[in-house]
Amino acid sequence: MDALQKPVGLYLVTLGAAVGAYFIINPFLVKSFDVMSVWHILNILIVIGLALALIFNHARKKEE
């Protein structure tokens, strides 16, 4: 698990930055493409991130 902490942390930080950036640029891009298709992709990535966060938090609590 220790070897996976940095890549998973990088994934979570990148995902958070992507969602935050999308919230900012979303109002400007509403008319140029389908906004909901991007949200469907982000929802899948967020669920994966949530599962990874829960797994790593459970492992950390188990160590303590």
All heavy atoms as TSV, in Angstrom:
chain	resi	resn	atom	element	x	y	z
A	1	MET	N	N	0.815	-1.197	0.000
A	1	MET	CA	C	0.000	0.000	0.000
A	1	MET	C	C	0.855	1.257	0.000
A	1	MET	O	O	0.437	2.266	-0.540
A	1	MET	CB	C	-0.911	0.020	1.223
A	1	MET	CG	C	-2.105	-0.868	1.150
A	1	MET	SD	S	-3.290	-0.362	-0.037
A	1	MET	CE	C	-4.708	-0.103	0.935
A	2	ASP	N	N	2.030	1.190	0.628
A	2	ASP	CA	C	2.876	2.379	0.708
A	2	ASP	C	C	3.337	2.837	-0.665
A	2	ASP	O	O	3.469	4.042	-0.906
A	2	ASP	CB	C	4.091	2.105	1.600
A	2	ASP	CG	C	3.695	1.916	3.057
A	2	ASP	OD1	O	2.615	2.411	3.432
A	2	ASP	OD2	O	4.460	1.286	3.803
A	3	ALA	N	N	3.590	1.897	-1.560
A	3	ALA	CA	C	4.063	2.257	-2.900
A	3	ALA	C	C	2.952	2.922	-3.720
A	3	ALA	O	O	3.254	3.666	-4.649
A	3	ALA	CB	C	4.572	1.018	-3.623
A	4	LEU	N	N	1.714	2.678	-3.368
A	4	LEU	CA	C	0.598	3.244	-4.125
A	4	LEU	C	C	0.111	4.582	-3.582
A	4	LEU	O	O	-0.698	5.246	-4.228
A	4	LEU	CB	C	-0.572	2.264	-4.127
A	4	LEU	CG	C	-0.367	0.978	-4.909
A	4	LEU	CD1	C	-1.572	0.075	-4.721
A	4	LEU	CD2	C	-0.164	1.276	-6.375
A	5	GLN	N	N	0.589	4.987	-2.424
A	5	GLN	CA	C	0.082	6.212	-1.811
A	5	GLN	C	C	0.352	7.442	-2.671
A	5	GLN	O	O	-0.539	8.273	-2.851
A	5	GLN	CB	C	0.694	6.419	-0.430
A	5	GLN	CG	C	0.018	5.614	0.634
A	5	GLN	CD	C	0.588	5.885	2.005
A	5	GLN	OE1	O	1.722	6.344	2.133
A	5	GLN	NE2	N	-0.189	5.603	3.025
A	6	LYS	N	N	1.549	7.588	-3.189
A	6	LYS	CA	C	1.873	8.777	-3.984
A	6	LYS	C	C	1.100	8.826	-5.303
A	6	LYS	O	O	0.549	9.875	-5.640
A	6	LYS	CB	C	3.364	8.878	-4.210
A	6	LYS	CG	C	4.085	9.249	-2.931
A	6	LYS	CD	C	5.483	9.695	-3.174
A	6	LYS	CE	C	6.096	9.987	-1.821
A	6	LYS	NZ	N	7.115	10.965	-1.882
A	7	PRO	N	N	1.022	7.719	-6.067
A	7	PRO	CA	C	0.221	7.803	-7.300
A	7	PRO	C	C	-1.269	8.055	-7.043
A	7	PRO	O	O	-1.903	8.822	-7.768
A	7	PRO	CB	C	0.434	6.447	-7.967
A	7	PRO	CG	C	1.661	5.900	-7.377
A	7	PRO	CD	C	1.769	6.468	-6.003
A	8	VAL	N	N	-1.811	7.433	-5.997
A	8	VAL	CA	C	-3.219	7.653	-5.677
A	8	VAL	C	C	-3.425	9.089	-5.196
A	8	VAL	O	O	-4.400	9.746	-5.577
A	8	VAL	CB	C	-3.721	6.632	-4.637
A	8	VAL	CG1	C	-5.090	7.003	-4.106
A	8	VAL	CG2	C	-3.753	5.247	-5.245
A	9	GLY	N	N	-2.509	9.597	-4.405
A	9	GLY	CA	C	-2.598	10.986	-3.969
A	9	GLY	C	C	-2.520	11.949	-5.141
A	9	GLY	O	O	-3.264	12.933	-5.204
A	10	LEU	N	N	-1.643	11.657	-6.089
A	10	LEU	CA	C	-1.535	12.487	-7.290
A	10	LEU	C	C	-2.832	12.431	-8.095
A	10	LEU	O	O	-3.303	13.448	-8.610
A	10	LEU	CB	C	-0.351	12.036	-8.140
A	10	LEU	CG	C	-0.120	12.805	-9.430
A	10	LEU	CD1	C	0.231	14.248	-9.130
A	10	LEU	CD2	C	0.981	12.145	-10.239
A	11	TYR	N	N	-3.419	11.246	-8.196
A	11	TYR	CA	C	-4.699	11.094	-8.899
A	11	TYR	C	C	-5.782	11.939	-8.228
A	11	TYR	O	O	-6.536	12.643	-8.903
A	11	TYR	CB	C	-5.114	9.623	-8.921
A	11	TYR	CG	C	-6.496	9.394	-9.471
A	11	TYR	CD1	C	-6.742	9.473	-10.835
A	11	TYR	CD2	C	-7.569	9.126	-8.622
A	11	TYR	CE1	C	-8.024	9.279	-11.342
A	11	TYR	CE2	C	-8.845	8.927	-9.120
A	11	TYR	CZ	C	-9.059	9.000	-10.480
A	11	TYR	OH	O	-10.316	8.811	-10.971
A	12	LEU	N	N	-5.851	11.895	-6.894
A	12	LEU	CA	C	-6.887	12.636	-6.182
A	12	LEU	C	C	-6.692	14.146	-6.307
A	12	LEU	O	O	-7.662	14.894	-6.485
A	12	LEU	CB	C	-6.920	12.215	-4.710
A	12	LEU	CG	C	-7.383	10.787	-4.448
A	12	LEU	CD1	C	-7.248	10.455	-2.959
A	12	LEU	CD2	C	-8.801	10.577	-4.911
A	13	VAL	N	N	-5.449	14.598	-6.240
A	13	VAL	CA	C	-5.177	16.032	-6.390
A	13	VAL	C	C	-5.505	16.490	-7.805
A	13	VAL	O	O	-6.119	17.548	-8.009
A	13	VAL	CB	C	-3.707	16.342	-6.019
A	13	VAL	CG1	C	-3.322	17.741	-6.435
A	13	VAL	CG2	C	-3.492	16.149	-4.535
A	14	THR	N	N	-5.126	15.694	-8.796
A	14	THR	CA	C	-5.417	16.036	-10.185
A	14	THR	C	C	-6.918	16.049	-10.442
A	14	THR	O	O	-7.435	16.942	-11.126
A	14	THR	CB	C	-4.731	15.034	-11.136
A	14	THR	OG1	O	-3.338	14.993	-10.839
A	14	THR	CG2	C	-4.928	15.416	-12.579
A	15	LEU	N	N	-7.616	15.080	-9.892
A	15	LEU	CA	C	-9.066	15.029	-10.041
A	15	LEU	C	C	-9.725	16.243	-9.394
A	15	LEU	O	O	-10.624	16.853	-9.972
A	15	LEU	CB	C	-9.620	13.742	-9.431
A	15	LEU	CG	C	-11.122	13.539	-9.505
A	15	LEU	CD1	C	-11.575	13.471	-10.964
A	15	LEU	CD2	C	-11.513	12.289	-8.761
A	16	GLY	N	N	-9.276	16.608	-8.221
A	16	GLY	CA	C	-9.821	17.793	-7.554
A	16	GLY	C	C	-9.573	19.058	-8.357
A	16	GLY	O	O	-10.452	19.920	-8.475
A	17	ALA	N	N	-8.370	19.179	-8.921
A	17	ALA	CA	C	-8.059	20.348	-9.745
A	17	ALA	C	C	-8.900	20.366	-11.021
A	17	ALA	O	O	-9.365	21.424	-11.452
A	17	ALA	CB	C	-6.570	20.352	-10.092
A	18	ALA	N	N	-9.113	19.187	-11.606
A	18	ALA	CA	C	-9.915	19.113	-12.833
A	18	ALA	C	C	-11.369	19.496	-12.564
A	18	ALA	O	O	-11.980	20.241	-13.342
A	18	ALA	CB	C	-9.839	17.708	-13.426
A	19	VAL	N	N	-11.931	19.020	-11.470
A	19	VAL	CA	C	-13.321	19.362	-11.132
A	19	VAL	C	C	-13.426	20.852	-10.811
A	19	VAL	O	O	-14.353	21.532	-11.263
A	19	VAL	CB	C	-13.830	18.494	-9.965
A	19	VAL	CG1	C	-15.174	18.985	-9.450
A	19	VAL	CG2	C	-13.931	17.042	-10.395
A	20	GLY	N	N	-12.467	21.366	-10.054
A	20	GLY	CA	C	-12.476	22.795	-9.747
A	20	GLY	C	C	-12.346	23.659	-10.995
A	20	GLY	O	O	-13.062	24.655	-11.156
A	21	ALA	N	N	-11.453	23.274	-11.896
A	21	ALA	CA	C	-11.283	24.021	-13.139
A	21	ALA	C	C	-12.538	23.934	-13.999
A	21	ALA	O	O	-12.931	24.918	-14.637
A	21	ALA	CB	C	-10.076	23.486	-13.906
A	22	TYR	N	N	-13.174	22.779	-14.003
A	22	TYR	CA	C	-14.386	22.633	-14.805
A	22	TYR	C	C	-15.521	23.493	-14.261
A	22	TYR	O	O	-16.317	24.025	-15.026
A	22	TYR	CB	C	-14.796	21.175	-14.906
A	22	TYR	CG	C	-15.862	20.963	-15.943
A	22	TYR	CD1	C	-15.587	21.152	-17.285
A	22	TYR	CD2	C	-17.154	20.620	-15.581
A	22	TYR	CE1	C	-16.574	20.988	-18.246
A	22	TYR	CE2	C	-18.139	20.455	-16.534
A	22	TYR	CZ	C	-17.836	20.644	-17.863
A	22	TYR	OH	O	-18.812	20.500	-18.804
A	23	PHE	N	N	-15.607	23.631	-12.934
A	23	PHE	CA	C	-16.611	24.514	-12.357
A	23	PHE	C	C	-16.395	25.957	-12.817
A	23	PHE	O	O	-17.350	26.691	-13.037
A	23	PHE	CB	C	-16.575	24.481	-10.824
A	23	PHE	CG	C	-17.499	23.473	-10.223
A	23	PHE	CD1	C	-16.992	22.435	-9.466
A	23	PHE	CD2	C	-18.863	23.556	-10.387
A	23	PHE	CE1	C	-17.834	21.498	-8.889
A	23	PHE	CE2	C	-19.720	22.636	-9.820
A	23	PHE	CZ	C	-19.203	21.603	-9.065
A	24	ILE	N	N	-15.134	26.348	-12.959
A	24	ILE	CA	C	-14.829	27.716	-13.361
A	24	ILE	C	C	-15.109	27.936	-14.845
A	24	ILE	O	O	-15.699	28.946	-15.231
A	24	ILE	CB	C	-13.369	28.061	-13.019
A	24	ILE	CG1	C	-13.210	28.085	-11.496
A	24	ILE	CG2	C	-12.960	29.394	-13.631
A	24	ILE	CD1	C	-11.787	28.179	-11.025
A	25	ILE	N	N	-14.700	26.994	-15.700
A	25	ILE	CA	C	-14.853	27.210	-17.139
A	25	ILE	C	C	-16.195	26.740	-17.693
A	25	ILE	O	O	-16.533	27.057	-18.828
A	25	ILE	CB	C	-13.714	26.534	-17.936
A	25	ILE	CG1	C	-13.761	25.015	-17.786
A	25	ILE	CG2	C	-12.377	27.084	-17.551
A	25	ILE	CD1	C	-12.840	24.284	-18.717
A	26	ASN	N	N	-16.964	26.020	-16.901
A	26	ASN	CA	C	-18.246	25.493	-17.356
A	26	ASN	C	C	-19.191	26.573	-17.888
A	26	ASN	O	O	-19.779	26.389	-18.946
A	26	ASN	CB	C	-18.907	24.695	-16.240
A	26	ASN	CG	C	-20.159	23.986	-16.671
A	26	ASN	OD1	O	-20.408	23.786	-17.844
A	26	ASN	ND2	N	-20.958	23.593	-15.696
A	27	PRO	N	N	-19.385	27.708	-17.212
A	27	PRO	CA	C	-20.326	28.703	-17.738
A	27	PRO	C	C	-19.919	29.268	-19.104
A	27	PRO	O	O	-20.776	29.677	-19.883
A	27	PRO	CB	C	-20.311	29.815	-16.681
A	27	PRO	CG	C	-19.813	29.181	-15.452
A	27	PRO	CD	C	-18.898	28.073	-15.895
A	28	PHE	N	N	-18.633	29.275	-19.399
A	28	PHE	CA	C	-18.175	29.821	-20.672
A	28	PHE	C	C	-18.322	28.830	-21.828
A	28	PHE	O	O	-18.331	29.223	-22.980
A	28	PHE	CB	C	-16.714	30.256	-20.563
A	28	PHE	CG	C	-16.484	31.249	-19.461
A	28	PHE	CD1	C	-15.726	30.901	-18.357
A	28	PHE	CD2	C	-17.036	32.518	-19.513
A	28	PHE	CE1	C	-15.503	31.803	-17.332
A	28	PHE	CE2	C	-16.825	33.426	-18.494
A	28	PHE	CZ	C	-16.062	33.078	-17.391
A	29	LEU	N	N	-18.405	27.541	-21.516
A	29	LEU	CA	C	-18.432	26.519	-22.554
A	29	LEU	C	C	-19.805	25.883	-22.768
A	29	LEU	O	O	-19.919	24.920	-23.520
A	29	LEU	CB	C	-17.426	25.417	-22.203
A	29	LEU	CG	C	-15.982	25.848	-22.063
A	29	LEU	CD1	C	-15.138	24.677	-21.600
A	29	LEU	CD2	C	-15.452	26.398	-23.362
A	30	VAL	N	N	-20.822	26.401	-22.124
A	30	VAL	CA	C	-22.147	25.775	-22.161
A	30	VAL	C	C	-22.665	25.658	-23.597
A	30	VAL	O	O	-23.233	24.640	-23.979
A	30	VAL	CB	C	-23.130	26.565	-21.283
A	30	VAL	CG1	C	-24.557	26.113	-21.509
A	30	VAL	CG2	C	-22.763	26.417	-19.829
A	31	LYS	N	N	-22.438	26.650	-24.404
A	31	LYS	CA	C	-23.002	26.639	-25.756
A	31	LYS	C	C	-22.105	25.955	-26.779
A	31	LYS	O	O	-22.532	25.698	-27.896
A	31	LYS	CB	C	-23.288	28.068	-26.204
A	31	LYS	CG	C	-24.361	28.718	-25.359
A	31	LYS	CD	C	-24.649	30.122	-25.788
A	31	LYS	CE	C	-25.715	30.691	-24.873
A	31	LYS	NZ	N	-25.925	32.103	-25.069
A	32	SER	N	N	-20.873	25.635	-26.411
A	32	SER	CA	C	-19.961	25.079	-27.408
A	32	SER	C	C	-20.000	23.550	-27.504
A	32	SER	O	O	-19.673	22.997	-28.546
A	32	SER	CB	C	-18.534	25.543	-27.140
A	32	SER	OG	O	-18.111	25.097	-25.877
A	33	PHE	N	N	-20.352	22.833	-26.432
A	33	PHE	CA	C	-20.453	21.371	-26.479
A	33	PHE	C	C	-21.383	20.882	-25.381
A	33	PHE	O	O	-21.847	21.666	-24.556
A	33	PHE	CB	C	-19.078	20.703	-26.378
A	33	PHE	CG	C	-18.356	20.947	-25.085
A	33	PHE	CD1	C	-18.498	20.090	-24.019
A	33	PHE	CD2	C	-17.513	22.041	-24.944
A	33	PHE	CE1	C	-17.847	20.313	-22.833
A	33	PHE	CE2	C	-16.853	22.265	-23.760
A	33	PHE	CZ	C	-17.012	21.409	-22.706
A	34	ASP	N	N	-21.630	19.581	-25.380
A	34	ASP	CA	C	-22.540	18.978	-24.402
A	34	ASP	C	C	-21.869	18.897	-23.035
A	34	ASP	O	O	-20.939	18.116	-22.830
A	34	ASP	CB	C	-22.956	17.584	-24.876
A	34	ASP	CG	C	-24.012	16.966	-23.990
A	34	ASP	OD1	O	-24.714	17.725	-23.300
A	34	ASP	OD2	O	-24.125	15.735	-23.996
A	35	VAL	N	N	-22.349	19.701	-22.120
A	35	VAL	CA	C	-21.756	19.790	-20.788
A	35	VAL	C	C	-21.996	18.516	-19.986
A	35	VAL	O	O	-21.137	18.078	-19.225
A	35	VAL	CB	C	-22.332	21.021	-20.054
A	35	VAL	CG1	C	-21.806	21.113	-18.643
A	35	VAL	CG2	C	-22.013	22.290	-20.817
A	36	MET	N	N	-23.139	17.895	-20.170
A	36	MET	CA	C	-23.484	16.709	-19.382
A	36	MET	C	C	-22.586	15.516	-19.697
A	36	MET	O	O	-22.332	14.688	-18.830
A	36	MET	CB	C	-24.947	16.337	-19.591
A	36	MET	CG	C	-25.915	17.310	-18.948
A	36	MET	SD	S	-25.574	17.647	-17.204
A	36	MET	CE	C	-25.905	16.070	-16.480
A	37	SER	N	N	-22.094	15.419	-20.917
A	37	SER	CA	C	-21.202	14.303	-21.236
A	37	SER	C	C	-19.895	14.399	-20.447
A	37	SER	O	O	-19.350	13.387	-20.010
A	37	SER	CB	C	-20.921	14.249	-22.736
A	37	SER	OG	O	-20.235	15.409	-23.148
A	38	VAL	N	N	-19.416	15.616	-20.238
A	38	VAL	CA	C	-18.207	15.798	-19.427
A	38	VAL	C	C	-18.502	15.453	-17.977
A	38	VAL	O	O	-17.691	14.821	-17.302
A	38	VAL	CB	C	-17.676	17.240	-19.558
A	38	VAL	CG1	C	-16.485	17.472	-18.656
A	38	VAL	CG2	C	-17.318	17.542	-21.006
A	39	TRP	N	N	-19.675	15.836	-17.489
A	39	TRP	CA	C	-20.035	15.511	-16.118
A	39	TRP	C	C	-20.171	14.011	-15.897
A	39	TRP	O	O	-19.823	13.505	-14.831
A	39	TRP	CB	C	-21.333	16.213	-15.704
A	39	TRP	CG	C	-21.071	17.569	-15.147
A	39	TRP	CD1	C	-21.529	18.742	-15.635
A	39	TRP	CD2	C	-20.270	17.898	-14.007
A	39	TRP	NE1	N	-21.047	19.774	-14.882
A	39	TRP	CE2	C	-20.285	19.287	-13.875
A	39	TRP	CE3	C	-19.543	17.158	-13.097
A	39	TRP	CZ2	C	-19.600	19.957	-12.868
A	39	TRP	CZ3	C	-18.856	17.817	-12.094
A	39	TRP	CH2	C	-18.887	19.199	-11.985
A	40	HIS	N	N	-20.660	13.291	-16.884
A	40	HIS	CA	C	-20.761	11.834	-16.739
A	40	HIS	C	C	-19.373	11.213	-16.594
A	40	HIS	O	O	-19.170	10.303	-15.782
A	40	HIS	CB	C	-21.507	11.219	-17.925
A	40	HIS	CG	C	-22.961	11.536	-17.943
A	40	HIS	ND1	N	-23.805	11.272	-16.896
A	40	HIS	CD2	C	-23.730	12.111	-18.892
A	40	HIS	CE1	C	-25.025	11.663	-17.185
A	40	HIS	NE2	N	-25.008	12.189	-18.404
A	41	ILE	N	N	-18.413	11.695	-17.355
A	41	ILE	CA	C	-17.038	11.206	-17.246
A	41	ILE	C	C	-16.453	11.580	-15.894
A	41	ILE	O	O	-15.824	10.751	-15.216
A	41	ILE	CB	C	-16.180	11.748	-18.397
A	41	ILE	CG1	C	-16.673	11.188	-19.727
A	41	ILE	CG2	C	-14.708	11.423	-18.188
A	41	ILE	CD1	C	-16.091	11.860	-20.942
A	42	LEU	N	N	-16.654	12.834	-15.468
A	42	LEU	CA	C	-16.139	13.263	-14.167
A	42	LEU	C	C	-16.792	12.481	-13.025
A	42	LEU	O	O	-16.120	12.179	-12.032
A	42	LEU	CB	C	-16.363	14.762	-13.981
A	42	LEU	CG	C	-15.400	15.681	-14.707
A	42	LEU	CD1	C	-15.811	17.138	-14.530
A	42	LEU	CD2	C	-13.976	15.470	-14.249
A	43	ASN	N	N	-18.059	12.145	-13.158
A	43	ASN	CA	C	-18.725	11.366	-12.111
A	43	ASN	C	C	-18.079	9.992	-11.930
A	43	ASN	O	O	-17.891	9.536	-10.803
A	43	ASN	CB	C	-20.205	11.203	-12.418
A	43	ASN	CG	C	-20.998	12.452	-12.130
A	43	ASN	OD1	O	-20.579	13.297	-11.348
A	43	ASN	ND2	N	-22.138	12.574	-12.768
A	44	ILE	N	N	-17.730	9.362	-13.020
A	44	ILE	CA	C	-17.064	8.059	-12.938
A	44	ILE	C	C	-15.703	8.201	-12.253
A	44	ILE	O	O	-15.348	7.410	-11.373
A	44	ILE	CB	C	-16.922	7.437	-14.335
A	44	ILE	CG1	C	-18.290	7.094	-14.892
A	44	ILE	CG2	C	-16.029	6.203	-14.309
A	44	ILE	CD1	C	-18.299	6.741	-16.358
A	45	LEU	N	N	-14.950	9.231	-12.636
A	45	LEU	CA	C	-13.636	9.457	-12.029
A	45	LEU	C	C	-13.753	9.811	-10.546
A	45	LEU	O	O	-12.915	9.409	-9.737
A	45	LEU	CB	C	-12.888	10.553	-12.792
A	45	LEU	CG	C	-12.546	10.231	-14.239
A	45	LEU	CD1	C	-11.936	11.453	-14.919
A	45	LEU	CD2	C	-11.618	9.042	-14.323
A	46	ILE	N	N	-14.799	10.535	-10.179
A	46	ILE	CA	C	-15.021	10.890	-8.776
A	46	ILE	C	C	-15.365	9.649	-7.953
A	46	ILE	O	O	-14.892	9.497	-6.819
A	46	ILE	CB	C	-16.110	11.971	-8.662
A	46	ILE	CG1	C	-15.579	13.295	-9.205
A	46	ILE	CG2	C	-16.584	12.129	-7.229
A	46	ILE	CD1	C	-16.646	14.372	-9.370
A	47	VAL	N	N	-16.160	8.750	-8.496
A	47	VAL	CA	C	-16.497	7.505	-7.783
A	47	VAL	C	C	-15.241	6.670	-7.559
A	47	VAL	O	O	-15.042	6.106	-6.477
A	47	VAL	CB	C	-17.576	6.717	-8.553
A	47	VAL	CG1	C	-17.711	5.306	-8.023
A	47	VAL	CG2	C	-18.896	7.438	-8.475
A	48	ILE	N	N	-14.373	6.594	-8.563
A	48	ILE	CA	C	-13.108	5.862	-8.412
A	48	ILE	C	C	-12.262	6.524	-7.324
A	48	ILE	O	O	-11.685	5.843	-6.467
A	48	ILE	CB	C	-12.356	5.797	-9.752
A	48	ILE	CG1	C	-13.132	4.943	-10.748
A	48	ILE	CG2	C	-10.942	5.254	-9.562
A	48	ILE	CD1	C	-12.625	5.029	-12.168
A	49	GLY	N	N	-12.193	7.847	-7.335
A	49	GLY	CA	C	-11.433	8.571	-6.315
A	49	GLY	C	C	-11.994	8.369	-4.925
A	49	GLY	O	O	-11.253	8.218	-3.958
A	50	LEU	N	N	-13.310	8.353	-4.820
A	50	LEU	CA	C	-13.947	8.118	-3.523
A	50	LEU	C	C	-13.620	6.729	-3.000
A	50	LEU	O	O	-13.291	6.554	-1.822
A	50	LEU	CB	C	-15.459	8.302	-3.642
A	50	LEU	CG	C	-16.284	8.022	-2.400
A	50	LEU	CD1	C	-15.914	9.000	-1.298
A	50	LEU	CD2	C	-17.755	8.111	-2.714
A	51	ALA	N	N	-13.692	5.732	-3.877
A	51	ALA	CA	C	-13.370	4.364	-3.466
A	51	ALA	C	C	-11.912	4.261	-3.020
A	51	ALA	O	O	-11.611	3.635	-1.996
A	51	ALA	CB	C	-13.646	3.397	-4.614
A	52	LEU	N	N	-11.000	4.878	-3.774
A	52	LEU	CA	C	-9.585	4.849	-3.387
A	52	LEU	C	C	-9.359	5.546	-2.047
A	52	LEU	O	O	-8.608	5.054	-1.198
A	52	LEU	CB	C	-8.731	5.504	-4.471
A	52	LEU	CG	C	-8.577	4.725	-5.763
A	52	LEU	CD1	C	-7.898	5.585	-6.824
A	52	LEU	CD2	C	-7.791	3.454	-5.525
A	53	ALA	N	N	-10.015	6.689	-1.851
A	53	ALA	CA	C	-9.871	7.413	-0.584
A	53	ALA	C	C	-10.384	6.580	0.590
A	53	ALA	O	O	-9.751	6.522	1.644
A	53	ALA	CB	C	-10.600	8.740	-0.661
A	54	LEU	N	N	-11.512	5.914	0.404
A	54	LEU	CA	C	-12.049	5.080	1.477
A	54	LEU	C	C	-11.141	3.897	1.781
A	54	LEU	O	O	-10.928	3.548	2.948
A	54	LEU	CB	C	-13.450	4.590	1.110
A	54	LEU	CG	C	-14.549	5.643	1.138
A	54	LEU	CD1	C	-15.840	5.063	0.582
A	54	LEU	CD2	C	-14.749	6.168	2.543
A	55	ILE	N	N	-10.592	3.282	0.752
A	55	ILE	CA	C	-9.695	2.142	0.951
A	55	ILE	C	C	-8.450	2.571	1.709
A	55	ILE	O	O	-8.033	1.920	2.675
A	55	ILE	CB	C	-9.328	1.503	-0.401
A	55	ILE	CG1	C	-10.539	0.790	-0.985
A	55	ILE	CG2	C	-8.152	0.550	-0.260
A	55	ILE	CD1	C	-10.380	0.386	-2.432
A	56	PHE	N	N	-7.837	3.664	1.303
A	56	PHE	CA	C	-6.605	4.104	1.951
A	56	PHE	C	C	-6.858	4.635	3.361
A	56	PHE	O	O	-6.032	4.441	4.257
A	56	PHE	CB	C	-5.885	5.138	1.086
A	56	PHE	CG	C	-5.046	4.511	0.015
A	56	PHE	CD1	C	-5.603	4.167	-1.198
A	56	PHE	CD2	C	-3.719	4.234	0.231
A	56	PHE	CE1	C	-4.851	3.567	-2.187
A	56	PHE	CE2	C	-2.946	3.637	-0.742
A	56	PHE	CZ	C	-3.517	3.297	-1.957
A	57	ASN	N	N	-7.994	5.298	3.583
A	57	ASN	CA	C	-8.319	5.745	4.936
A	57	ASN	C	C	-8.592	4.568	5.858
A	57	ASN	O	O	-8.184	4.578	7.020
A	57	ASN	CB	C	-9.528	6.679	4.915
A	57	ASN	CG	C	-9.165	8.063	4.462
A	57	ASN	OD1	O	-8.028	8.499	4.619
A	57	ASN	ND2	N	-10.121	8.750	3.898
A	58	HIS	N	N	-9.248	3.541	5.351
A	58	HIS	CA	C	-9.502	2.346	6.158
A	58	HIS	C	C	-8.182	1.649	6.511
A	58	HIS	O	O	-7.991	1.215	7.651
A	58	HIS	CB	C	-10.426	1.394	5.415
A	58	HIS	CG	C	-10.695	0.143	6.166
A	58	HIS	ND1	N	-11.482	0.106	7.289
A	58	HIS	CD2	C	-10.275	-1.132	5.958
A	58	HIS	CE1	C	-11.526	-1.124	7.752
A	58	HIS	NE2	N	-10.807	-1.905	6.954
A	59	ALA	N	N	-7.279	1.568	5.554
A	59	ALA	CA	C	-5.982	0.927	5.811
A	59	ALA	C	C	-5.188	1.717	6.850
A	59	ALA	O	O	-4.514	1.129	7.707
A	59	ALA	CB	C	-5.195	0.805	4.521
A	60	ARG	N	N	-5.270	3.039	6.767
A	60	ARG	CA	C	-4.535	3.860	7.729
A	60	ARG	C	C	-5.114	3.717	9.124
A	60	ARG	O	O	-4.385	3.610	10.122
A	60	ARG	CB	C	-4.590	5.326	7.310
A	60	ARG	CG	C	-3.775	6.213	8.177
A	60	ARG	CD	C	-3.630	7.580	7.592
A	60	ARG	NE	N	-2.869	8.413	8.489
A	60	ARG	CZ	C	-3.140	9.674	8.725
A	60	ARG	NH1	N	-4.129	10.254	8.100
A	60	ARG	NH2	N	-2.410	10.360	9.560
A	61	LYS	N	N	-6.442	3.698	9.244
A	61	LYS	CA	C	-7.073	3.505	10.555
A	61	LYS	C	C	-6.765	2.120	11.124
A	61	LYS	O	O	-6.628	1.962	12.331
A	61	LYS	CB	C	-8.580	3.702	10.455
A	61	LYS	CG	C	-8.977	5.112	10.242
A	61	LYS	CD	C	-9.992	5.483	11.253
A	61	LYS	CE	C	-10.364	6.925	11.034
A	61	LYS	NZ	N	-10.789	7.546	12.234
A	62	LYS	N	N	-6.664	1.136	10.237
A	62	LYS	CA	C	-6.374	-0.220	10.684
A	62	LYS	C	C	-4.952	-0.305	11.261
A	62	LYS	O	O	-4.716	-1.062	12.202
A	62	LYS	CB	C	-6.513	-1.169	9.489
A	62	LYS	CG	C	-6.633	-2.607	9.859
A	62	LYS	CD	C	-6.939	-3.408	8.610
A	62	LYS	CE	C	-7.076	-4.866	8.945
A	62	LYS	NZ	N	-7.362	-5.666	7.760
A	63	GLU	N	N	-4.035	0.469	10.694
A	63	GLU	CA	C	-2.656	0.490	11.223
A	63	GLU	C	C	-2.618	1.087	12.629
A	63	GLU	O	O	-1.823	0.658	13.460
A	63	GLU	CB	C	-1.749	1.301	10.304
A	63	GLU	CG	C	-1.397	0.614	9.020
A	63	GLU	CD	C	-0.535	1.495	8.138
A	63	GLU	OE1	O	-0.171	2.614	8.557
A	63	GLU	OE2	O	-0.240	1.060	7.017
A	64	GLU	N	N	-3.447	2.057	12.895
A	64	GLU	CA	C	-3.465	2.701	14.219
A	64	GLU	C	C	-4.260	1.849	15.150
A	64	GLU	O	O	-4.093	1.568	16.208
A	64	GLU	CB	C	-4.074	4.087	14.123
A	64	GLU	CG	C	-3.232	5.043	13.346
A	64	GLU	CD	C	-3.887	6.414	13.248
A	64	GLU	OE1	O	-4.886	6.656	13.926
A	64	GLU	OE2	O	-3.391	7.226	12.472
